[in-house]
Amino acid sequence: MNQKISKEIKELVIARLEVMPSNMKVSIGSYGTFSKEDLKKHVEEEDAVGKKVIEVQMAFLRAIKEGKLYKQN
């Protein structure tokens, strides 16, 4: 994910982060543990952590869209 992230995608990811509880922390592999505010800042800066957050959030949304997260009968 080396290209510039679109404004709309960043806004979408930040909106998803906004609904996280304020006291929740997220661990991102070897990068460490981050608060909601930390994650929002990294997404805005489009640094390595921000790009990873965007990648994970977009993969989650694609999985929902494709029905991969729902048990099919």
N, CA, C and O atoms as a Tripos MOL2 file, in Angstrom:
@<TRIPOS>MOLECULE
protein
  292   291    73     0     0
PROTEIN
NO_CHARGES

@<TRIPOS>ATOM
      1 N           0.8570   -1.1840    0.0000 N.3       1 MET1
      2 CA          0.0000    0.0000    0.0000 C.3       1 MET1
      3 C           0.8960    1.2370    0.0000 C.2       1 MET1
      4 O           0.9740    1.9470    1.0030 O.2       1 MET1
      5 N           1.5700    1.4980   -1.1160 N.am      2 ASN2
      6 CA          2.5170    2.5990   -1.2120 C.3       2 ASN2
      7 C           1.9110    3.8710   -1.7840 C.2       2 ASN2
      8 O           2.5110    4.9400   -1.6740 O.2       2 ASN2
      9 N           0.7380    3.7770   -2.3910 N.am      3 GLN3
     10 CA          0.1420    4.9530   -2.9860 C.3       3 GLN3
     11 C          -0.5410    5.8260   -1.9280 C.2       3 GLN3
     12 O          -0.7930    5.3920   -0.8040 O.2       3 GLN3
     13 N          -0.8240    7.0450   -2.3170 N.am      4 LYS4
     14 CA         -1.5230    7.9920   -1.4570 C.3       4 LYS4
     15 C          -2.9330    7.4740   -1.1760 C.2       4 LYS4
     16 O          -3.6270    7.0090   -2.0800 O.2       4 LYS4
     17 N          -3.3410    7.5620    0.0790 N.am      5 ILE5
     18 CA         -4.6590    7.1120    0.4980 C.3       5 ILE5
     19 C          -5.6680    8.2130    0.1830 C.2       5 ILE5
     20 O          -5.4110    9.3860    0.4540 O.2       5 ILE5
     21 N          -6.8130    7.8440   -0.3880 N.am      6 SER6
     22 CA         -7.8150    8.8590   -0.7220 C.3       6 SER6
     23 C          -8.4060    9.4640    0.5570 C.2       6 SER6
     24 O          -8.4730    8.8200    1.6030 O.2       6 SER6
     25 N          -8.8190   10.6960    0.4350 N.am      7 LYS7
     26 CA         -9.4300   11.4150    1.5490 C.3       7 LYS7
     27 C         -10.6610   10.6820    2.0660 C.2       7 LYS7
     28 O         -10.8940   10.6210    3.2730 O.2       7 LYS7
     29 N         -11.4540   10.1240    1.1410 N.am      8 GLU8
     30 CA        -12.6820    9.4270    1.5190 C.3       8 GLU8
     31 C         -12.3910    8.1760    2.3430 C.2       8 GLU8
     32 O         -13.0940    7.8940    3.3130 O.2       8 GLU8
     33 N         -11.3690    7.4350    1.9650 N.am      9 ILE9
     34 CA        -11.0160    6.2240    2.7230 C.3       9 ILE9
     35 C         -10.5130    6.5990    4.1040 C.2       9 ILE9
     36 O         -10.8860    5.9660    5.0920 O.2       9 ILE9
     37 N          -9.6780    7.6130    4.1860 N.am     10 LYS10
     38 CA         -9.2010    8.0570    5.5010 C.3      10 LYS10
     39 C         -10.3620    8.5000    6.3770 C.2      10 LYS10
     40 O         -10.4040    8.1750    7.5640 O.2      10 LYS10
     41 N         -11.3060    9.2400    5.8020 N.am     11 GLU11
     42 CA        -12.4730    9.6900    6.5680 C.3      11 GLU11
     43 C         -13.3140    8.5090    7.0490 C.2      11 GLU11
     44 O         -13.8030    8.5100    8.1790 O.2      11 GLU11
     45 N         -13.4800    7.5120    6.1970 N.am     12 LEU12
     46 CA        -14.2320    6.3200    6.5660 C.3      12 LEU12
     47 C         -13.5640    5.5870    7.7260 C.2      12 LEU12
     48 O         -14.2290    5.2120    8.6910 O.2      12 LEU12
     49 N         -12.2590    5.3830    7.6340 N.am     13 VAL13
     50 CA        -11.5290    4.6790    8.6880 C.3      13 VAL13
     51 C         -11.5700    5.4870    9.9860 C.2      13 VAL13
     52 O         -11.7670    4.9140   11.0580 O.2      13 VAL13
     53 N         -11.3900    6.7830    9.9090 N.am     14 ILE14
     54 CA        -11.4450    7.6210   11.1120 C.3      14 ILE14
     55 C         -12.8360    7.5730   11.7310 C.2      14 ILE14
     56 O         -12.9690    7.5370   12.9540 O.2      14 ILE14
     57 N         -13.8680    7.5710   10.9010 N.am     15 ALA15
     58 CA        -15.2380    7.4670   11.4260 C.3      15 ALA15
     59 C         -15.4330    6.1410   12.1540 C.2      15 ALA15
     60 O         -16.0830    6.1000   13.1990 O.2      15 ALA15
     61 N         -14.8790    5.0590   11.6130 N.am     16 ARG16
     62 CA        -14.9650    3.7580   12.2850 C.3      16 ARG16
     63 C         -14.1970    3.7820   13.6050 C.2      16 ARG16
     64 O         -14.6450    3.1970   14.5900 O.2      16 ARG16
     65 N         -13.0540    4.4490   13.6330 N.am     17 LEU17
     66 CA        -12.2810    4.5510   14.8740 C.3      17 LEU17
     67 C         -13.0220    5.3810   15.9180 C.2      17 LEU17
     68 O         -12.9190    5.1150   17.1160 O.2      17 LEU17
     69 N         -13.7640    6.3800   15.4660 N.am     18 GLU18
     70 CA        -14.5150    7.2510   16.3820 C.3      18 GLU18
     71 C         -15.4920    6.4860   17.2630 C.2      18 GLU18
     72 O         -15.7420    6.8830   18.4010 O.2      18 GLU18
     73 N         -16.0470    5.3890   16.7470 N.am     19 VAL19
     74 CA        -17.0420    4.6490   17.5200 C.3      19 VAL19
     75 C         -16.4190    3.6770   18.5170 C.2      19 VAL19
     76 O         -17.1310    3.0480   19.2990 O.2      19 VAL19
     77 N         -15.1030    3.5540   18.4910 N.am     20 MET20
     78 CA        -14.4240    2.7110   19.4920 C.3      20 MET20
     79 C         -14.5580    3.3480   20.8700 C.2      20 MET20
     80 O         -14.5680    4.5740   20.9850 O.2      20 MET20
     81 N         -14.6590    2.5340   21.9130 N.am     21 PRO21
     82 CA        -14.6470    3.1080   23.2710 C.3      21 PRO21
     83 C         -13.3360    3.8570   23.5170 C.2      21 PRO21
     84 O         -12.2770    3.4200   23.0680 O.2      21 PRO21
     85 N         -13.4060    4.9640   24.2160 N.am     22 SER22
     86 CA        -12.2230    5.7970   24.4510 C.3      22 SER22
     87 C         -11.1220    5.0830   25.2240 C.2      22 SER22
     88 O          -9.9410    5.3770   25.0450 O.2      22 SER22
     89 N         -11.5090    4.1450   26.0820 N.am     23 ASN23
     90 CA        -10.5070    3.4620   26.8990 C.3      23 ASN23
     91 C          -9.9460    2.2060   26.2310 C.2      23 ASN23
     92 O          -9.1150    1.5140   26.8180 O.2      23 ASN23
     93 N         -10.3860    1.9100   25.0290 N.am     24 MET24
     94 CA         -9.9340    0.7110   24.3260 C.3      24 MET24
     95 C          -8.5580    0.9300   23.7250 C.2      24 MET24
     96 O          -8.2700    2.0010   23.1910 O.2      24 MET24
     97 N          -7.7130   -0.0820   23.8110 N.am     25 LYS25
     98 CA         -6.3900   -0.0540   23.1980 C.3      25 LYS25
     99 C          -6.3430   -1.1380   22.1280 C.2      25 LYS25
    100 O          -6.9770   -2.1840   22.2660 O.2      25 LYS25
    101 N          -5.5910   -0.8850   21.0640 N.am     26 VAL26
    102 CA         -5.4650   -1.8350   19.9680 C.3      26 VAL26
    103 C          -3.9860   -2.1470   19.7840 C.2      26 VAL26
    104 O          -3.1550   -1.2460   19.6740 O.2      26 VAL26
    105 N          -3.6750   -3.4360   19.7520 N.am     27 SER27
    106 CA         -2.3040   -3.8810   19.5120 C.3      27 SER27
    107 C          -2.1360   -4.1620   18.0270 C.2      27 SER27
    108 O          -2.9420   -4.8690   17.4230 O.2      27 SER27
    109 N          -1.0840   -3.6030   17.4470 N.am     28 ILE28
    110 CA         -0.8190   -3.8040   16.0220 C.3      28 ILE28
    111 C           0.5750   -4.4100   15.8880 C.2      28 ILE28
    112 O           1.5720   -3.7030   15.7480 O.2      28 ILE28
    113 N           0.6100   -5.7290   15.9340 N.am     29 GLY29
    114 CA          1.8540   -6.4800   15.7570 C.3      29 GLY29
    115 C           3.0420   -5.8940   16.4810 C.2      29 GLY29
    116 O           2.9570   -5.5610   17.6630 O.2      29 GLY29
    117 N           4.1380   -5.7690   15.7810 N.am     30 SER30
    118 CA          5.3750   -5.2690   16.3830 C.3      30 SER30
    119 C           5.3880   -3.7510   16.5340 C.2      30 SER30
    120 O           6.3370   -3.1920   17.0830 O.2      30 SER30
    121 N           4.3390   -3.0790   16.0500 N.am     31 TYR31
    122 CA          4.2880   -1.6170   16.1660 C.3      31 TYR31
    123 C           3.9540   -1.1690   17.5840 C.2      31 TYR31
    124 O           4.3650   -0.0860   17.9990 O.2      31 TYR31
    125 N           3.2170   -1.9800   18.3290 N.am     32 GLY32
    126 CA          2.8620   -1.6330   19.6940 C.3      32 GLY32
    127 C           1.3630   -1.5470   19.9130 C.2      32 GLY32
    128 O           0.5660   -2.0380   19.1130 O.2      32 GLY32
    129 N           0.9980   -0.9080   21.0230 N.am     33 THR33
    130 CA         -0.3950   -0.7570   21.4210 C.3      33 THR33
    131 C          -0.7720    0.7140   21.3410 C.2      33 THR33
    132 O           0.0020    1.5870   21.7330 O.2      33 THR33
    133 N          -1.9740    0.9800   20.8280 N.am     34 PHE34
    134 CA         -2.3710    2.3520   20.5490 C.3      34 PHE34
    135 C          -3.7760    2.6530   21.0580 C.2      34 PHE34
    136 O          -4.6450    1.7810   21.0850 O.2      34 PHE34
    137 N          -3.9790    3.9020   21.4610 N.am     35 SER35
    138 CA         -5.3170    4.3770   21.8340 C.3      35 SER35
    139 C          -6.0560    4.7880   20.5650 C.2      35 SER35
    140 O          -5.4740    4.8540   19.4820 O.2      35 SER35
    141 N          -7.3330    5.0590   20.7180 N.am     36 LYS36
    142 CA         -8.1520    5.5290   19.6070 C.3      36 LYS36
    143 C          -7.5540    6.8010   19.0030 C.2      36 LYS36
    144 O          -7.4510    6.9250   17.7830 O.2      36 LYS36
    145 N          -7.1690    7.7270   19.8480 N.am     37 GLU37
    146 CA         -6.6050    8.9920   19.3560 C.3      37 GLU37
    147 C          -5.2800    8.7720   18.6330 C.2      37 GLU37
    148 O          -5.0090    9.4120   17.6170 O.2      37 GLU37
    149 N          -4.4490    7.8580   19.1610 N.am     38 ASP38
    150 CA         -3.1920    7.5270   18.4950 C.3      38 ASP38
    151 C          -3.4540    6.9930   17.0950 C.2      38 ASP38
    152 O          -2.8050    7.4000   16.1320 O.2      38 ASP38
    153 N          -4.4170    6.0700   16.9920 N.am     39 LEU39
    154 CA         -4.7240    5.4590   15.7020 C.3      39 LEU39
    155 C          -5.2210    6.4950   14.7040 C.2      39 LEU39
    156 O          -4.8230    6.4790   13.5390 O.2      39 LEU39
    157 N          -6.0830    7.3890   15.1490 N.am     40 LYS40
    158 CA         -6.5900    8.4390   14.2630 C.3      40 LYS40
    159 C          -5.4380    9.3030   13.7440 C.2      40 LYS40
    160 O          -5.4020    9.6580   12.5660 O.2      40 LYS40
    161 N          -4.5070    9.6360   14.6260 N.am     41 LYS41
    162 CA         -3.3570   10.4540   14.2390 C.3      41 LYS41
    163 C          -2.5020    9.7260   13.1970 C.2      41 LYS41
    164 O          -2.0670   10.3320   12.2180 O.2      41 LYS41
    165 N          -2.2640    8.4390   13.4070 N.am     42 HIS42
    166 CA         -1.4590    7.6630   12.4640 C.3      42 HIS42
    167 C          -2.1460    7.5500   11.1060 C.2      42 HIS42
    168 O          -1.4810    7.5950   10.0710 O.2      42 HIS42
    169 N          -3.4650    7.4040   11.1020 N.am     43 VAL43
    170 CA         -4.2040    7.3420    9.8330 C.3      43 VAL43
    171 C          -4.0710    8.6850    9.1120 C.2      43 VAL43
    172 O          -3.8240    8.7190    7.9070 O.2      43 VAL43
    173 N          -4.2310    9.7750    9.8320 N.am     44 GLU44
    174 CA         -4.0950   11.1070    9.2170 C.3      44 GLU44
    175 C          -2.7070   11.2950    8.6200 C.2      44 GLU44
    176 O          -2.5700   11.8710    7.5410 O.2      44 GLU44
    177 N          -1.6800   10.8160    9.3120 N.am     45 GLU45
    178 CA         -0.3010   11.0000    8.8560 C.3      45 GLU45
    179 C           0.0890   10.0050    7.7640 C.2      45 GLU45
    180 O           1.1110   10.1760    7.0990 O.2      45 GLU45
    181 N          -0.7170    8.9770    7.5830 N.am     46 GLU46
    182 CA         -0.4540    7.9380    6.5920 C.3      46 GLU46
    183 C           0.9170    7.2920    6.7790 C.2      46 GLU46
    184 O           1.5880    6.9470    5.8060 O.2      46 GLU46
    185 N           1.3240    7.1330    8.0310 N.am     47 ASP47
    186 CA          2.5800    6.4490    8.3010 C.3      47 ASP47
    187 C           2.3500    4.9420    8.2830 C.2      47 ASP47
    188 O           1.2600    4.4920    7.9300 O.2      47 ASP47
    189 N           3.3600    4.1550    8.6590 N.am     48 ALA48
    190 CA          3.2550    2.6910    8.5830 C.3      48 ALA48
    191 C           2.0990    2.1640    9.4250 C.2      48 ALA48
    192 O           1.3660    1.2780    8.9840 O.2      48 ALA48
    193 N           1.9290    2.6940   10.6220 N.am     49 VAL49
    194 CA          0.8370    2.2500   11.4920 C.3      49 VAL49
    195 C          -0.4980    2.6450   10.8840 C.2      49 VAL49
    196 O          -1.4190    1.8300   10.8450 O.2      49 VAL49
    197 N          -0.6200    3.8610   10.4130 N.am     50 GLY50
    198 CA         -1.8590    4.3270    9.8000 C.3      50 GLY50
    199 C          -2.2380    3.5100    8.5820 C.2      50 GLY50
    200 O          -3.4090    3.1800    8.3950 O.2      50 GLY50
    201 N          -1.2630    3.1820    7.7550 N.am     51 LYS51
    202 CA         -1.5400    2.3690    6.5640 C.3      51 LYS51
    203 C          -1.9880    0.9670    6.9600 C.2      51 LYS51
    204 O          -2.8530    0.3930    6.2980 O.2      51 LYS51
    205 N          -1.4230    0.4090    8.0180 N.am     52 LYS52
    206 CA         -1.8360   -0.9150    8.4800 C.3      52 LYS52
    207 C          -3.2690   -0.8660    8.9990 C.2      52 LYS52
    208 O          -4.0540   -1.7740    8.7270 O.2      52 LYS52
    209 N          -3.6180    0.1780    9.7400 N.am     53 VAL53
    210 CA         -4.9860    0.3380   10.2480 C.3      53 VAL53
    211 C          -5.9580    0.4330    9.0800 C.2      53 VAL53
    212 O          -7.0040   -0.2160    9.0910 O.2      53 VAL53
    213 N          -5.6260    1.2250    8.0820 N.am     54 ILE54
    214 CA         -6.4790    1.3750    6.8980 C.3      54 ILE54
    215 C          -6.6240    0.0340    6.1840 C.2      54 ILE54
    216 O          -7.7270   -0.3520    5.7990 O.2      54 ILE54
    217 N          -5.5230   -0.6660    6.0100 N.am     55 GLU55
    218 CA         -5.5510   -1.9680    5.3330 C.3      55 GLU55
    219 C          -6.4720   -2.9530    6.0530 C.2      55 GLU55
    220 O          -7.2710   -3.6380    5.4150 O.2      55 GLU55
    221 N          -6.3610   -3.0220    7.3730 N.am     56 VAL56
    222 CA         -7.1840   -3.9510    8.1590 C.3      56 VAL56
    223 C          -8.6580   -3.5530    8.1010 C.2      56 VAL56
    224 O          -9.5250   -4.4050    7.9060 O.2      56 VAL56
    225 N          -8.9400   -2.2670    8.2690 N.am     57 GLN57
    226 CA        -10.3240   -1.8090    8.2330 C.3      57 GLN57
    227 C         -10.9630   -2.0620    6.8700 C.2      57 GLN57
    228 O         -12.1150   -2.4870    6.7940 O.2      57 GLN57
    229 N         -10.2280   -1.8050    5.8050 N.am     58 MET58
    230 CA        -10.7790   -2.0070    4.4700 C.3      58 MET58
    231 C         -10.9900   -3.4960    4.1910 C.2      58 MET58
    232 O         -11.9720   -3.8680    3.5490 O.2      58 MET58
    233 N         -10.0870   -4.3430    4.6610 N.am     59 ALA59
    234 CA        -10.2660   -5.7920    4.4880 C.3      59 ALA59
    235 C         -11.5160   -6.2570    5.2300 C.2      59 ALA59
    236 O         -12.2640   -7.0960    4.7270 O.2      59 ALA59
    237 N         -11.7430   -5.7140    6.4260 N.am     60 PHE60
    238 CA        -12.9340   -6.0570    7.1990 C.3      60 PHE60
    239 C         -14.2020   -5.6390    6.4510 C.2      60 PHE60
    240 O         -15.1500   -6.4170    6.3510 O.2      60 PHE60
    241 N         -14.2190   -4.4280    5.9320 N.am     61 LEU61
    242 CA        -15.3940   -3.9430    5.2050 C.3      61 LEU61
    243 C         -15.6390   -4.7500    3.9310 C.2      61 LEU61
    244 O         -16.7880   -5.0240    3.5830 O.2      61 LEU61
    245 N         -14.5680   -5.1300    3.2340 N.am     62 ARG62
    246 CA        -14.7320   -5.9650    2.0380 C.3      62 ARG62
    247 C         -15.3090   -7.3300    2.4110 C.2      62 ARG62
    248 O         -16.1590   -7.8610    1.6970 O.2      62 ARG62
    249 N         -14.8500   -7.8950    3.5210 N.am     63 ALA63
    250 CA        -15.3480   -9.2010    3.9620 C.3      63 ALA63
    251 C         -16.8390   -9.1230    4.2900 C.2      63 ALA63
    252 O         -17.5950  -10.0420    3.9750 O.2      63 ALA63
    253 N         -17.2600   -8.0300    4.9190 N.am     64 ILE64
    254 CA        -18.6880   -7.8460    5.1990 C.3      64 ILE64
    255 C         -19.4620   -7.7750    3.8850 C.2      64 ILE64
    256 O         -20.4780   -8.4480    3.7140 O.2      64 ILE64
    257 N         -18.9740   -6.9610    2.9710 N.am     65 LYS65
    258 CA        -19.6370   -6.7810    1.6770 C.3      65 LYS65
    259 C         -19.7890   -8.1080    0.9370 C.2      65 LYS65
    260 O         -20.8220   -8.3680    0.3200 O.2      65 LYS65
    261 N         -18.7480   -8.9480    1.0020 N.am     66 GLU66
    262 CA        -18.7630  -10.2140    0.2910 C.3      66 GLU66
    263 C         -19.4520  -11.3260    1.0720 C.2      66 GLU66
    264 O         -19.5150  -12.4620    0.6010 O.2      66 GLU66
    265 N         -19.9670  -11.0180    2.2520 N.am     67 GLY67
    266 CA        -20.6910  -11.9950    3.0510 C.3      67 GLY67
    267 C         -19.8080  -13.0220    3.7300 C.2      67 GLY67
    268 O         -20.3050  -14.0580    4.1710 O.2      67 GLY67
    269 N         -18.5210  -12.7650    3.8270 N.am     68 LYS68
    270 CA        -17.5890  -13.7280    4.4110 C.3      68 LYS68
    271 C         -17.6630  -13.7890    5.9350 C.2      68 LYS68
    272 O         -17.1360  -14.7280    6.5330 O.2      68 LYS68
    273 N         -18.2920  -12.8310    6.5660 N.am     69 LEU69
    274 CA        -18.3420  -12.7920    8.0210 C.3      69 LEU69
    275 C         -19.6340  -13.3600    8.5760 C.2      69 LEU69
    276 O         -19.8130  -13.4270    9.7920 O.2      69 LEU69
    277 N         -20.5180  -13.7630    7.7130 N.am     70 TYR70
    278 CA        -21.7920  -14.2950    8.1620 C.3      70 TYR70
    279 C         -21.8440  -15.7880    7.9180 C.2      70 TYR70
    280 O         -21.4010  -16.2770    6.8790 O.2      70 TYR70
    281 N         -22.3800  -16.4920    8.8670 N.am     71 LYS71
    282 CA        -22.5330  -17.9420    8.7130 C.3      71 LYS71
    283 C         -23.6630  -18.1960    7.7300 C.2      71 LYS71
    284 O         -24.7790  -17.7020    7.8900 O.2      71 LYS71
    285 N         -23.3470  -18.9710    6.7210 N.am     72 GLN72
    286 CA        -24.3560  -19.2880    5.7150 C.3      72 GLN72
    287 C         -24.9590  -20.6460    6.0170 C.2      72 GLN72
    288 O         -24.2370  -21.5940    6.3250 O.2      72 GLN72
    289 N         -26.2740  -20.7450    5.9310 N.am     73 ASN73
    290 CA        -26.9730  -22.0120    6.2090 C.3      73 ASN73
    291 C         -27.0480  -22.8740    4.9860 C.2      73 ASN73
    292 O         -27.6010  -23.9730    5.0380 O.2      73 ASN73
@<TRIPOS>BOND
     1     1     2 1
     2     2     3 1
     3     3     4 2
     4     3     5 am
     5     5     6 1
     6     6     7 1
     7     7     8 2
     8     7     9 am
     9     9    10 1
    10    10    11 1
    11    11    12 2
    12    11    13 am
    13    13    14 1
    14    14    15 1
    15    15    16 2
    16    15    17 am
    17    17    18 1
    18    18    19 1
    19    19    20 2
    20    19    21 am
    21    21    22 1
    22    22    23 1
    23    23    24 2
    24    23    25 am
    25    25    26 1
    26    26    27 1
    27    27    28 2
    28    27    29 am
    29    29    30 1
    30    30    31 1
    31    31    32 2
    32    31    33 am
    33    33    34 1
    34    34    35 1
    35    35    36 2
    36    35    37 am
    37    37    38 1
    38    38    39 1
    39    39    40 2
    40    39    41 am
    41    41    42 1
    42    42    43 1
    43    43    44 2
    44    43    45 am
    45    45    46 1
    46    46    47 1
    47    47    48 2
    48    47    49 am
    49    49    50 1
    50    50    51 1
    51    51    52 2
    52    51    53 am
    53    53    54 1
    54    54    55 1
    55    55    56 2
    56    55    57 am
    57    57    58 1
    58    58    59 1
    59    59    60 2
    60    59    61 am
    61    61    62 1
    62    62    63 1
    63    63    64 2
    64    63    65 am
    65    65    66 1
    66    66    67 1
    67    67    68 2
    68    67    69 am
    69    69    70 1
    70    70    71 1
    71    71    72 2
    72    71    73 am
    73    73    74 1
    74    74    75 1
    75    75    76 2
    76    75    77 am
    77    77    78 1
    78    78    79 1
    79    79    80 2
    80    79    81 am
    81    81    82 1
    82    82    83 1
    83    83    84 2
    84    83    85 am
    85    85    86 1
    86    86    87 1
    87    87    88 2
    88    87    89 am
    89    89    90 1
    90    90    91 1
    91    91    92 2
    92    91    93 am
    93    93    94 1
    94    94    95 1
    95    95    96 2
    96    95    97 am
    97    97    98 1
    98    98    99 1
    99    99   100 2
   100    99   101 am
   101   101   102 1
   102   102   103 1
   103   103   104 2
   104   103   105 am
   105   105   106 1
   106   106   107 1
   107   107   108 2
   108   107   109 am
   109   109   110 1
   110   110   111 1
   111   111   112 2
   112   111   113 am
   113   113   114 1
   114   114   115 1
   115   115   116 2
   116   115   117 am
   117   117   118 1
   118   118   119 1
   119   119   120 2
   120   119   121 am
   121   121   122 1
   122   122   123 1
   123   123   124 2
   124   123   125 am
   125   125   126 1
   126   126   127 1
   127   127   128 2
   128   127   129 am
   129   129   130 1
   130   130   131 1
   131   131   132 2
   132   131   133 am
   133   133   134 1
   134   134   135 1
   135   135   136 2
   136   135   137 am
   137   137   138 1
   138   138   139 1
   139   139   140 2
   140   139   141 am
   141   141   142 1
   142   142   143 1
   143   143   144 2
   144   143   145 am
   145   145   146 1
   146   146   147 1
   147   147   148 2
   148   147   149 am
   149   149   150 1
   150   150   151 1
   151   151   152 2
   152   151   153 am
   153   153   154 1
   154   154   155 1
   155   155   156 2
   156   155   157 am
   157   157   158 1
   158   158   159 1
   159   159   160 2
   160   159   161 am
   161   161   162 1
   162   162   163 1
   163   163   164 2
   164   163   165 am
   165   165   166 1
   166   166   167 1
   167   167   168 2
   168   167   169 am
   169   169   170 1
   170   170   171 1
   171   171   172 2
   172   171   173 am
   173   173   174 1
   174   174   175 1
   175   175   176 2
   176   175   177 am
   177   177   178 1
   178   178   179 1
   179   179   180 2
   180   179   181 am
   181   181   182 1
   182   182   183 1
   183   183   184 2
   184   183   185 am
   185   185   186 1
   186   186   187 1
   187   187   188 2
   188   187   189 am
   189   189   190 1
   190   190   191 1
   191   191   192 2
   192   191   193 am
   193   193   194 1
   194   194   195 1
   195   195   196 2
   196   195   197 am
   197   197   198 1
   198   198   199 1
   199   199   200 2
   200   199   201 am
   201   201   202 1
   202   202   203 1
   203   203   204 2
   204   203   205 am
   205   205   206 1
   206   206   207 1
   207   207   208 2
   208   207   209 am
   209   209   210 1
   210   210   211 1
   211   211   212 2
   212   211   213 am
   213   213   214 1
   214   214   215 1
   215   215   216 2
   216   215   217 am
   217   217   218 1
   218   218   219 1
   219   219   220 2
   220   219   221 am
   221   221   222 1
   222   222   223 1
   223   223   224 2
   224   223   225 am
   225   225   226 1
   226   226   227 1
   227   227   228 2
   228   227   229 am
   229   229   230 1
   230   230   231 1
   231   231   232 2
   232   231   233 am
   233   233   234 1
   234   234   235 1
   235   235   236 2
   236   235   237 am
   237   237   238 1
   238   238   239 1
   239   239   240 2
   240   239   241 am
   241   241   242 1
   242   242   243 1
   243   243   244 2
   244   243   245 am
   245   245   246 1
   246   246   247 1
   247   247   248 2
   248   247   249 am
   249   249   250 1
   250   250   251 1
   251   251   252 2
   252   251   253 am
   253   253   254 1
   254   254   255 1
   255   255   256 2
   256   255   257 am
   257   257   258 1
   258   258   259 1
   259   259   260 2
   260   259   261 am
   261   261   262 1
   262   262   263 1
   263   263   264 2
   264   263   265 am
   265   265   266 1
   266   266   267 1
   267   267   268 2
   268   267   269 am
   269   269   270 1
   270   270   271 1
   271   271   272 2
   272   271   273 am
   273   273   274 1
   274   274   275 1
   275   275   276 2
   276   275   277 am
   277   277   278 1
   278   278   279 1
   279   279   280 2
   280   279   281 am
   281   281   282 1
   282   282   283 1
   283   283   284 2
   284   283   285 am
   285   285   286 1
   286   286   287 1
   287   287   288 2
   288   287   289 am
   289   289   290 1
   290   290   291 1
   291   291   292 2
@<TRIPOS>SUBSTRUCTURE
     1 MET1         2 RESIDUE 1 A MET
     2 ASN2         6 RESIDUE 1 A ASN
     3 GLN3        10 RESIDUE 1 A GLN
     4 LYS4        14 RESIDUE 1 A LYS
     5 ILE5        18 RESIDUE 1 A ILE
     6 SER6        22 RESIDUE 1 A SER
     7 LYS7        26 RESIDUE 1 A LYS
     8 GLU8        30 RESIDUE 1 A GLU
     9 ILE9        34 RESIDUE 1 A ILE
    10 LYS10       38 RESIDUE 1 A LYS
    11 GLU11       42 RESIDUE 1 A GLU
    12 LEU12       46 RESIDUE 1 A LEU
    13 VAL13       50 RESIDUE 1 A VAL
    14 ILE14       54 RESIDUE 1 A ILE
    15 ALA15       58 RESIDUE 1 A ALA
    16 ARG16       62 RESIDUE 1 A ARG
    17 LEU17       66 RESIDUE 1 A LEU
    18 GLU18       70 RESIDUE 1 A GLU
    19 VAL19       74 RESIDUE 1 A VAL
    20 MET20       78 RESIDUE 1 A MET
    21 PRO21       82 RESIDUE 1 A PRO
    22 SER22       86 RESIDUE 1 A SER
    23 ASN23       90 RESIDUE 1 A ASN
    24 MET24       94 RESIDUE 1 A MET
    25 LYS25       98 RESIDUE 1 A LYS
    26 VAL26      102 RESIDUE 1 A VAL
    27 SER27      106 RESIDUE 1 A SER
    28 ILE28      110 RESIDUE 1 A ILE
    29 GLY29      114 RESIDUE 1 A GLY
    30 SER30      118 RESIDUE 1 A SER
    31 TYR31      122 RESIDUE 1 A TYR
    32 GLY32      126 RESIDUE 1 A GLY
    33 THR33      130 RESIDUE 1 A THR
    34 PHE34      134 RESIDUE 1 A PHE
    35 SER35      138 RESIDUE 1 A SER
    36 LYS36      142 RESIDUE 1 A LYS
    37 GLU37      146 RESIDUE 1 A GLU
    38 ASP38      150 RESIDUE 1 A ASP
    39 LEU39      154 RESIDUE 1 A LEU
    40 LYS40      158 RESIDUE 1 A LYS
    41 LYS41      162 RESIDUE 1 A LYS
    42 HIS42      166 RESIDUE 1 A HIS
    43 VAL43      170 RESIDUE 1 A VAL
    44 GLU44      174 RESIDUE 1 A GLU
    45 GLU45      178 RESIDUE 1 A GLU
    46 GLU46      182 RESIDUE 1 A GLU
    47 ASP47      186 RESIDUE 1 A ASP
    48 ALA48      190 RESIDUE 1 A ALA
    49 VAL49      194 RESIDUE 1 A VAL
    50 GLY50      198 RESIDUE 1 A GLY
    51 LYS51      202 RESIDUE 1 A LYS
    52 LYS52      206 RESIDUE 1 A LYS
    53 VAL53      210 RESIDUE 1 A VAL
    54 ILE54      214 RESIDUE 1 A ILE
    55 GLU55      218 RESIDUE 1 A GLU
    56 VAL56      222 RESIDUE 1 A VAL
    57 GLN57      226 RESIDUE 1 A GLN
    58 MET58      230 RESIDUE 1 A MET
    59 ALA59      234 RESIDUE 1 A ALA
    60 PHE60      238 RESIDUE 1 A PHE
    61 LEU61      242 RESIDUE 1 A LEU
    62 ARG62      246 RESIDUE 1 A ARG
    63 ALA63      250 RESIDUE 1 A ALA
    64 ILE64      254 RESIDUE 1 A ILE
    65 LYS65      258 RESIDUE 1 A LYS
    66 GLU66      262 RESIDUE 1 A GLU
    67 GLY67      266 RESIDUE 1 A GLY
    68 LYS68      270 RESIDUE 1 A LYS
    69 LEU69      274 RESIDUE 1 A LEU
    70 TYR70      278 RESIDUE 1 A TYR
    71 LYS71      282 RESIDUE 1 A LYS
    72 GLN72      286 RESIDUE 1 A GLN
    73 ASN73      290 RESIDUE 1 A ASN
